[in-house]
């Protein structure tokens, strides 16, 4: 058996023609090509956001966001790749250019892979950072600059002289070469992960020329919005959207290299291919840029999923699904019983949907960012439940790996020694006997709303209800007490099924 799992980071569903983007679509002929061979899932949702929480969801089949924010894979996690190799001797191979695998907070995500390759140079990865005469080179953007800027990112971009110097291109290219070299092998799982079209929106100019003609824009070339309310004017915002589409087109071109190998050897007959993303991205919608700090709108959490599998007829599927479903789907495909799992998972196998044996695997789904609104959907409505008051308490982080984005929980560089006595350790998670730390969520002062868990921010303090069939843009909140009571009951059922701890219900006031 063979499986190829392809993840393109921050792939905006609303810009894909396969999802009805129309005139606003990026040019993605290879994603369209894959869609024609696949079951395309129309109600597919991220569970935990952003990047690393979403990956832990995929690798473990459980939701991350109810217990912790960004962080490492846990030592007690049974990853998909470990299960495959341990139970069926499956060769598991990763190709990625995701810089967060190699920084603090990204530990253990390559655990269990037989072999892996990470191509350097994405985002702020300091692979080529040079010193100045005073030591560390300061992050000093040009005076006119808006958005996010670092010296490491600027330096990285100087090293990309041809298209094949870009890390995401290398990732797709190397994965295609590996597939060519191993096309006649069997019993493997290939994980291919392109950081693009994640920001910064940088690619060779000929891709941008597809979307932005001479005279369309005469301002600076912004590539990396800040994680904050939109500070760009209308022309600059449109320029950023075009740059995003340009990177999507470049990524799509090299996805085609993998599909070409599959065509060449007719691998569609014996290979399952899963294509998705971790989350989407705001580009001016609701007045926001980026992700992480705002309510869990469709722009980030409603994401693409396409699956091609032997014997499965292409088509559309309207069932509510999530990325936590990848693990049980692949396990069933390899005929691995869930009895091998040491703890219950939250995901559902999608093979019954693919085979036409059922029309749904769940009644609804929950999703969100740690410590902010918890969201529920049944595919028709979305309900965002905010904390009951401005204290946003009680709220704790549970982890045996006390690292978070570029920081350490309880380390002298992040937490005052006087806070050490606030840190506890015990068997706090009812679904595992492994001891974990329990940190008050406010123990690291972030200094920005993107990852701030002290109280509520003005961006996620509202409880909101939308009918996304009639109001997909989520611009007109509903005020219906009976419907809200129904949503709360469904949310509570979902939270219980996903092992939510008692304090989450208390924090939300439900």
VEXDREN-2710 file (C-alpha; in Angstrom, 1 decimal):
% VEXDREN-2710
k/r/px/py/pz
1/UNK/0.0/0.0/0.0
2/UNK/1.1/3.5/-0.8
3/UNK/-0.1/6.9/0.6
4/UNK/1.0/10.4/-0.3
5/UNK/0.0/13.2/2.0
6/UNK/0.5/16.7/0.7
7/UNK/0.0/19.8/2.8
8/UNK/0.4/23.3/1.4
9/UNK/0.6/25.7/4.3
10/UNK/-1.9/28.6/4.6
11/UNK/-3.8/27.6/1.4
12/UNK/-6.8/29.8/1.1
13/UNK/-9.8/27.8/0.1
14/UNK/-11.6/30.9/-1.2
15/UNK/-9.0/31.5/-3.8
16/UNK/-9.3/28.0/-5.4
17/UNK/-11.4/27.5/-8.5
18/UNK/-12.0/23.9/-7.3
19/UNK/-14.0/25.6/-4.5
20/UNK/-15.9/28.0/-6.7
21/UNK/-13.6/31.0/-6.4
22/UNK/-14.6/32.3/-9.8
23/UNK/-12.9/35.5/-11.0
24/UNK/-11.1/35.8/-7.7
25/UNK/-9.3/32.4/-8.1
26/UNK/-5.6/32.0/-8.3
27/UNK/-4.3/30.1/-11.3
28/UNK/-3.9/26.5/-10.0
29/UNK/-4.3/24.1/-12.9
30/UNK/-2.7/21.2/-11.0
31/UNK/-5.0/21.6/-7.9
32/UNK/-7.8/21.6/-10.4
33/UNK/-6.3/18.5/-12.1
34/UNK/-6.2/16.7/-8.7
35/UNK/-9.7/17.8/-7.9
36/UNK/-11.0/16.0/-11.0
37/UNK/-9.4/12.8/-9.7
38/UNK/-10.6/13.2/-6.1
39/UNK/-13.4/13.3/-3.7
40/UNK/-13.5/17.1/-2.9
41/UNK/-14.8/17.8/0.6
42/UNK/-16.9/20.9/0.8
43/UNK/-17.4/21.1/4.6
44/UNK/-13.9/20.5/5.8
45/UNK/-12.5/22.3/8.9
46/UNK/-9.3/22.9/10.7
47/UNK/-9.5/21.9/14.3
48/UNK/-6.6/23.6/16.1
49/UNK/-4.8/26.6/14.8
50/UNK/-2.3/27.9/13.9
51/UNK/0.6/25.9/12.4
52/UNK/2.0/23.4/14.9
53/UNK/-1.3/22.8/16.7
54/UNK/-2.9/21.9/13.3
55/UNK/0.0/19.5/12.6
56/UNK/-0.4/17.8/16.0
57/UNK/-4.1/17.4/15.2
58/UNK/-3.2/15.6/11.9
59/UNK/-0.5/13.4/13.4
60/UNK/-2.4/12.3/16.5
61/UNK/-6.1/12.4/15.5
62/UNK/-6.9/14.5/18.5
63/UNK/-7.7/18.2/19.0
64/UNK/-4.8/20.2/20.5
65/UNK/-6.4/23.6/21.2
66/UNK/-8.4/22.6/24.2
67/UNK/-5.2/21.8/26.2
68/UNK/-2.4/24.0/24.9
69/UNK/-1.4/26.5/22.3
70/UNK/1.6/26.2/20.0
71/UNK/4.1/23.6/21.2
72/UNK/5.9/20.3/20.7
73/UNK/4.6/16.9/20.0
74/UNK/4.2/15.2/23.4
75/UNK/6.3/12.2/24.5
76/UNK/3.0/10.2/25.0
77/UNK/1.7/11.1/21.5
78/UNK/1.2/8.2/19.1
79/UNK/1.9/9.8/15.8
80/UNK/0.5/8.5/12.5
81/UNK/4.0/7.8/11.2
82/UNK/4.9/5.8/14.3
83/UNK/1.8/3.7/14.1
84/UNK/2.4/2.9/10.4
85/UNK/6.0/1.9/10.9
86/UNK/5.4/0.0/14.2
87/UNK/2.3/-1.9/13.1
88/UNK/2.8/-2.6/9.4
89/UNK/6.6/-1.9/8.8
90/UNK/5.6/1.1/6.6
91/UNK/8.5/3.3/5.4
92/UNK/7.5/6.8/6.4
93/UNK/9.3/9.7/4.6
94/UNK/8.9/13.4/5.0
95/UNK/9.9/16.3/2.7
96/UNK/9.2/19.7/4.2
97/UNK/10.5/23.3/4.3
98/UNK/8.6/24.3/7.4
99/UNK/11.0/26.3/9.5
100/UNK/9.0/25.8/12.6
101/UNK/10.1/22.1/12.8
102/UNK/13.6/23.3/13.7
103/UNK/12.9/26.1/16.3
104/UNK/11.8/26.0/19.9
105/UNK/8.2/24.8/20.1
106/UNK/8.5/22.6/17.1
107/UNK/10.2/19.6/18.7
108/UNK/9.3/16.0/18.0
109/UNK/7.2/16.5/14.8
110/UNK/9.7/14.4/12.8
111/UNK/9.5/11.7/15.5
112/UNK/8.6/8.4/14.0
113/UNK/9.5/9.2/10.4
114/UNK/11.9/6.6/8.9
115/UNK/13.6/9.5/7.0
116/UNK/13.1/13.2/6.7
117/UNK/14.4/16.3/5.0
118/UNK/13.8/19.9/5.9
119/UNK/14.8/22.6/3.4
120/UNK/16.1/25.7/5.1
121/UNK/15.4/29.4/4.4
122/UNK/11.7/29.9/5.0
123/UNK/10.2/32.9/6.8
124/UNK/12.6/34.0/9.6
125/UNK/14.8/30.9/9.7
126/UNK/18.2/32.4/10.6
127/UNK/20.1/30.1/8.3
128/UNK/22.1/32.8/6.5
129/UNK/22.0/35.6/9.1
130/UNK/25.2/37.6/9.2
131/UNK/26.7/39.6/12.1
132/UNK/27.3/43.3/12.0
133/UNK/30.2/45.2/13.7
134/UNK/28.2/45.2/16.9
135/UNK/27.3/41.5/16.8
136/UNK/23.7/40.6/16.2
137/UNK/22.3/42.5/13.2
138/UNK/19.3/44.5/14.2
139/UNK/15.9/44.1/12.7
140/UNK/15.6/47.5/11.1
141/UNK/13.0/47.8/8.3
142/UNK/13.0/50.7/5.9
143/UNK/11.2/53.7/7.1
144/UNK/8.3/53.3/4.6
145/UNK/7.8/49.6/5.5
146/UNK/4.5/48.2/6.7
147/UNK/3.9/44.7/8.0
148/UNK/6.4/42.2/9.4
149/UNK/10.1/42.5/8.7
150/UNK/13.2/40.7/10.0
151/UNK/16.8/40.8/9.0
152/UNK/16.9/37.0/8.8
153/UNK/14.0/37.0/6.3
154/UNK/15.6/39.8/4.2
155/UNK/18.8/37.8/4.1
156/UNK/17.1/34.6/3.1
157/UNK/15.4/36.2/0.2
158/UNK/18.7/37.4/-1.2
159/UNK/19.8/33.8/-1.6
160/UNK/16.9/32.9/-3.9
161/UNK/18.3/33.7/-7.3
162/UNK/16.3/31.1/-9.4
163/UNK/12.9/29.5/-8.9
164/UNK/14.6/26.3/-7.8
165/UNK/16.4/28.0/-4.9
166/UNK/13.1/28.6/-3.1
167/UNK/12.7/26.1/-0.3
168/UNK/9.1/25.1/-1.1
169/UNK/10.1/24.4/-4.7
170/UNK/13.0/22.3/-3.5
171/UNK/10.6/20.3/-1.3
172/UNK/8.2/19.5/-4.1
173/UNK/11.0/18.8/-6.5
174/UNK/12.9/16.5/-4.1
175/UNK/9.6/14.7/-3.2
176/UNK/8.9/14.1/-7.0
177/UNK/12.5/12.8/-7.4
178/UNK/12.0/10.4/-4.5
179/UNK/8.7/9.2/-5.9
180/UNK/10.3/8.7/-9.3
181/UNK/13.1/6.7/-7.7
182/UNK/10.7/4.6/-5.6
183/UNK/7.7/4.3/-7.9
184/UNK/8.0/0.5/-7.9
185/UNK/8.3/0.2/-4.1
186/UNK/5.4/-0.6/-1.9
187/UNK/4.3/-0.1/1.7
188/UNK/5.3/3.5/2.2
189/UNK/3.8/6.8/3.4
190/UNK/5.1/10.0/1.9
191/UNK/4.5/13.3/3.7
192/UNK/5.1/16.3/1.5
193/UNK/4.8/19.7/3.1
194/UNK/5.3/23.0/1.3
195/UNK/5.5/26.1/3.5
196/UNK/4.2/28.2/0.6
197/UNK/1.7/29.8/0.1
198/UNK/2.4/31.0/3.6
199/UNK/3.7/34.5/3.9
200/UNK/6.1/36.1/3.0
201/UNK/4.6/36.4/-0.4
202/UNK/7.8/36.2/-2.3
203/UNK/8.4/34.5/-5.7
204/UNK/9.9/35.2/-9.1
205/UNK/8.4/38.3/-10.6
206/UNK/6.9/36.4/-13.6
207/UNK/4.4/34.8/-11.3
208/UNK/3.3/38.2/-9.9
209/UNK/3.1/39.5/-13.5
210/UNK/0.2/37.0/-14.1
211/UNK/-1.9/39.0/-11.7
212/UNK/-0.5/42.5/-11.6
213/UNK/0.1/44.4/-14.9
214/UNK/2.2/47.5/-15.3
215/UNK/0.2/50.4/-14.0
216/UNK/-2.0/48.3/-11.6
217/UNK/0.1/49.2/-8.6
218/UNK/2.9/51.8/-8.0
219/UNK/3.5/51.3/-4.3
220/UNK/6.2/49.4/-2.3
221/UNK/6.4/45.6/-2.6
222/UNK/5.0/44.5/0.8
223/UNK/5.3/40.7/1.3
224/UNK/4.5/39.9/4.9
225/UNK/1.5/41.4/6.8
226/UNK/1.7/41.8/10.5
227/UNK/-0.5/39.7/12.7
228/UNK/-2.7/42.7/13.4
229/UNK/-5.7/44.7/12.1
230/UNK/-5.2/45.7/8.5
231/UNK/-2.9/48.6/8.3
232/UNK/-2.7/48.7/4.5
233/UNK/-4.7/50.9/2.2
234/UNK/-7.0/49.4/-0.5
235/UNK/-4.3/49.4/-3.2
236/UNK/-1.7/47.8/-0.9
237/UNK/-4.2/45.2/0.3
238/UNK/-5.0/44.2/-3.3
239/UNK/-1.3/44.0/-4.0
240/UNK/-0.8/41.6/-1.1
241/UNK/-3.7/39.5/-2.4
242/UNK/-2.1/39.3/-5.8
243/UNK/1.2/38.4/-4.3
244/UNK/-0.5/35.6/-2.4
245/UNK/-2.1/34.3/-5.6
246/UNK/1.3/34.5/-7.3
247/UNK/2.9/32.2/-4.6
248/UNK/-0.1/29.9/-4.9
249/UNK/0.5/29.5/-8.6
250/UNK/4.2/28.8/-8.1
251/UNK/3.4/26.2/-5.5
252/UNK/0.8/24.7/-7.8
253/UNK/3.3/24.4/-10.6
254/UNK/5.6/22.2/-8.5
255/UNK/2.7/20.1/-7.1
256/UNK/2.3/19.2/-10.8
257/UNK/5.7/17.6/-10.7
258/UNK/4.4/15.0/-8.2
259/UNK/1.2/14.5/-10.1
260/UNK/3.3/14.0/-13.3
261/UNK/5.1/11.1/-11.7
262/UNK/1.8/9.6/-10.6
263/UNK/0.5/9.8/-14.1
264/UNK/3.7/8.4/-15.6
265/UNK/3.5/5.2/-13.6
266/UNK/-0.3/5.1/-13.2
267/UNK/0.1/5.2/-9.5
268/UNK/-3.5/6.3/-9.1
269/UNK/-4.5/2.6/-9.3
270/UNK/-2.7/1.7/-6.1
271/UNK/-2.0/4.9/-4.2
272/UNK/-4.1/7.0/-1.9
273/UNK/-3.3/10.8/-2.1
274/UNK/-4.5/13.2/0.5
275/UNK/-4.3/17.0/-0.2
276/UNK/-5.1/19.7/2.4
277/UNK/-3.7/22.6/4.4
278/UNK/-3.3/23.5/8.0
279/UNK/-5.4/26.7/7.9
280/UNK/-6.2/29.7/5.8
281/UNK/-5.4/33.4/6.2
282/UNK/-7.1/36.8/6.3
283/UNK/-6.1/39.3/3.7
284/UNK/-8.3/42.3/4.7
285/UNK/-11.5/40.4/5.4
286/UNK/-13.3/41.6/8.6
287/UNK/-10.6/44.3/8.7
288/UNK/-7.8/41.8/9.6
289/UNK/-4.6/40.5/8.3
290/UNK/-3.1/37.1/9.0
291/UNK/-4.4/34.8/11.8
292/UNK/-4.2/33.8/15.5
293/UNK/-5.9/36.7/17.2
294/UNK/-9.3/37.2/15.7
295/UNK/-12.5/35.2/15.9
296/UNK/-12.3/31.8/14.1
297/UNK/-13.8/33.0/10.8
298/UNK/-14.2/30.9/7.7
299/UNK/-11.2/32.5/6.1
300/UNK/-8.9/30.6/8.5
301/UNK/-10.9/27.5/9.6
302/UNK/-12.8/26.4/6.5
303/UNK/-10.2/24.6/4.5
304/UNK/-9.7/22.4/1.4
305/UNK/-9.5/18.6/1.4
306/UNK/-9.2/16.3/-1.6
307/UNK/-8.7/12.6/-1.4
308/UNK/-8.0/10.2/-4.3
309/UNK/-7.9/6.5/-3.5
310/UNK/-8.0/3.2/-5.5
311/UNK/-11.5/2.2/-6.4
312/UNK/-13.0/5.5/-5.2
313/UNK/-15.1/7.6/-7.7
314/UNK/-14.3/11.3/-7.9
315/UNK/-17.0/13.7/-6.8
316/UNK/-18.1/16.1/-4.0
317/UNK/-18.8/15.3/-0.3
318/UNK/-20.8/17.6/1.9
319/UNK/-20.2/15.8/5.2
320/UNK/-18.6/17.7/8.1
321/UNK/-14.9/16.6/8.3
322/UNK/-11.7/17.8/10.0
323/UNK/-8.0/17.2/9.7
324/UNK/-8.1/15.0/12.8
325/UNK/-9.7/12.5/10.4
326/UNK/-6.5/11.9/8.5
327/UNK/-5.0/9.5/11.0
328/UNK/-7.9/7.1/11.3
329/UNK/-8.5/7.2/7.6
330/UNK/-4.9/6.2/6.8
331/UNK/-5.0/3.6/9.6
332/UNK/-8.0/1.9/8.1
333/UNK/-6.5/2.1/4.6
334/UNK/-3.5/0.1/5.9
335/UNK/-5.9/-2.2/7.8
336/UNK/-4.6/-1.2/11.2
337/UNK/-7.1/-1.6/14.0
338/UNK/-7.6/1.3/16.5
339/UNK/-7.1/-1.2/19.2
340/UNK/-3.4/-0.5/18.9
341/UNK/-4.0/3.1/20.2
342/UNK/-3.1/3.8/23.8
343/UNK/-5.8/6.5/24.2
344/UNK/-9.0/7.5/22.4
345/UNK/-8.8/9.6/19.3
346/UNK/-11.2/12.3/18.1
347/UNK/-11.0/11.7/14.4
348/UNK/-13.2/9.5/12.2
349/UNK/-12.2/7.4/9.2
350/UNK/-13.3/9.0/6.0
351/UNK/-13.2/5.7/4.0
352/UNK/-16.9/5.0/4.6
353/UNK/-17.6/8.4/3.0
354/UNK/-15.2/7.7/0.1
355/UNK/-16.9/4.4/-0.5
356/UNK/-20.4/5.8/-0.4
357/UNK/-21.3/3.7/2.7
358/UNK/-22.5/6.7/4.7
359/UNK/-23.2/10.4/4.2
360/UNK/-21.8/11.7/7.4
361/UNK/-19.2/10.7/10.1
362/UNK/-20.2/13.4/12.7
363/UNK/-23.1/15.8/13.4
364/UNK/-20.8/18.7/14.1
365/UNK/-17.3/19.9/14.8
366/UNK/-15.5/22.2/17.2
367/UNK/-12.4/24.3/16.4
368/UNK/-10.5/27.3/17.5
369/UNK/-7.4/28.9/19.0
370/UNK/-6.2/28.0/22.5
371/UNK/-7.7/30.2/25.1
372/UNK/-9.9/32.2/22.8
373/UNK/-13.4/31.6/21.4
374/UNK/-14.4/27.9/21.0
375/UNK/-16.3/27.5/17.7
376/UNK/-18.9/24.9/16.7
377/UNK/-20.4/24.1/13.2
378/UNK/-22.8/21.7/11.7
379/UNK/-22.0/22.9/8.2
380/UNK/-24.9/25.3/8.2
381/UNK/-24.3/27.4/11.3
382/UNK/-21.1/28.5/13.0
383/UNK/-21.2/29.5/16.6
384/UNK/-18.3/31.3/18.4
385/UNK/-18.5/31.2/22.2
386/UNK/-16.4/33.8/23.9
387/UNK/-15.2/33.7/27.5
388/UNK/-17.9/34.6/30.0
389/UNK/-16.0/37.7/31.3
390/UNK/-12.8/39.7/30.6
391/UNK/-10.7/37.6/33.0
392/UNK/-10.8/34.6/30.6
393/UNK/-10.3/32.3/33.6
394/UNK/-9.8/29.5/34.6
395/UNK/-7.3/28.7/31.8
396/UNK/-4.3/26.4/32.0
397/UNK/-1.7/25.0/29.5
398/UNK/-1.1/21.2/29.8
399/UNK/2.1/19.8/28.4
400/UNK/5.0/17.4/29.2
401/UNK/7.2/19.4/26.7
402/UNK/7.4/22.9/28.2
403/UNK/8.3/24.7/25.0
404/UNK/6.3/27.2/23.0
405/UNK/7.0/29.4/20.0
406/UNK/10.7/30.5/20.4
407/UNK/10.3/30.3/24.2
408/UNK/10.4/27.9/27.1
409/UNK/7.6/27.7/29.7
410/UNK/9.4/28.1/33.1
411/UNK/12.7/29.1/31.6
412/UNK/14.6/32.2/32.9
413/UNK/14.3/33.8/29.5
414/UNK/10.5/33.7/29.6
415/UNK/9.2/33.4/33.1
416/UNK/10.2/35.2/36.3
417/UNK/11.6/32.9/39.0
418/UNK/8.8/34.0/41.3
419/UNK/6.3/32.3/39.0
420/UNK/8.0/28.9/39.4
421/UNK/5.7/28.0/42.3
422/UNK/2.7/28.6/40.1
423/UNK/3.8/25.6/37.9
424/UNK/2.4/22.2/38.9
425/UNK/3.0/18.7/37.7
426/UNK/0.6/15.8/37.9
427/UNK/-1.7/13.4/36.0
428/UNK/-4.1/16.2/35.0
429/UNK/-5.3/14.8/31.7
430/UNK/-7.9/12.1/32.1
431/UNK/-7.2/10.3/28.9
432/UNK/-3.5/9.6/29.6
433/UNK/-1.6/8.5/32.8
434/UNK/1.5/10.4/31.6
435/UNK/2.3/13.3/34.0
436/UNK/2.2/16.8/32.6
437/UNK/3.0/20.3/33.7
438/UNK/0.1/22.6/34.4
439/UNK/0.9/26.2/33.7
440/UNK/-1.4/29.2/34.3
441/UNK/-2.0/30.5/30.7
442/UNK/-0.8/34.0/31.6
443/UNK/2.7/32.8/32.6
444/UNK/4.4/34.1/29.5
445/UNK/3.8/37.8/28.6
446/UNK/3.6/37.8/24.9
447/UNK/3.4/41.5/24.2
448/UNK/1.0/41.0/21.3
449/UNK/-2.6/39.9/20.6
450/UNK/-1.5/37.1/18.3
451/UNK/-0.6/34.7/21.2
452/UNK/-1.9/36.6/24.2
453/UNK/-4.0/34.6/26.7
454/UNK/-4.3/37.2/29.6
455/UNK/-7.9/38.2/29.7
456/UNK/-9.8/38.7/26.4
457/UNK/-8.6/40.8/23.6
458/UNK/-11.1/43.2/21.7
459/UNK/-10.8/40.8/18.7
460/UNK/-12.3/37.7/20.3
461/UNK/-14.5/39.0/23.1
462/UNK/-17.8/38.5/21.3
463/UNK/-20.1/35.5/21.2
464/UNK/-21.2/35.3/17.5
465/UNK/-23.7/33.1/15.5
466/UNK/-23.8/32.9/11.7
467/UNK/-25.8/31.2/9.1
468/UNK/-23.0/30.4/6.7
469/UNK/-25.3/29.1/4.0
470/UNK/-26.9/32.5/3.5
471/UNK/-24.0/34.6/5.0
472/UNK/-20.8/32.8/4.2
473/UNK/-18.7/36.0/4.7
474/UNK/-20.0/36.0/8.3
475/UNK/-20.9/39.7/8.2
476/UNK/-24.4/39.5/9.7
477/UNK/-24.5/37.9/13.2
478/UNK/-27.8/36.2/14.1
479/UNK/-29.7/37.0/17.4
480/UNK/-31.8/34.0/18.0
481/UNK/-32.0/32.7/21.6
482/UNK/-33.5/29.4/20.8
483/UNK/-31.0/28.7/18.0
484/UNK/-28.1/29.8/20.3
485/UNK/-29.3/27.4/23.0
486/UNK/-29.3/24.6/20.5
487/UNK/-25.7/25.5/19.4
488/UNK/-24.6/25.6/23.0
489/UNK/-25.9/22.1/23.6
490/UNK/-24.3/20.8/20.5
491/UNK/-21.0/22.5/21.4
492/UNK/-21.1/20.9/24.9
493/UNK/-21.7/17.5/23.4
494/UNK/-18.7/18.0/21.0
495/UNK/-16.5/19.3/23.8
496/UNK/-17.3/16.2/26.0
497/UNK/-16.6/13.9/23.1
498/UNK/-13.2/15.7/22.7
499/UNK/-12.2/15.3/26.4
500/UNK/-12.5/19.0/27.2
501/UNK/-11.5/19.7/30.8
502/UNK/-14.1/21.1/33.3
503/UNK/-12.4/24.6/33.3
504/UNK/-13.2/25.1/29.7
505/UNK/-16.9/25.0/30.3
506/UNK/-16.5/27.3/33.3
507/UNK/-14.4/29.7/31.3
508/UNK/-17.0/29.9/28.5
509/UNK/-19.9/30.0/31.0
510/UNK/-21.8/27.0/29.6
END
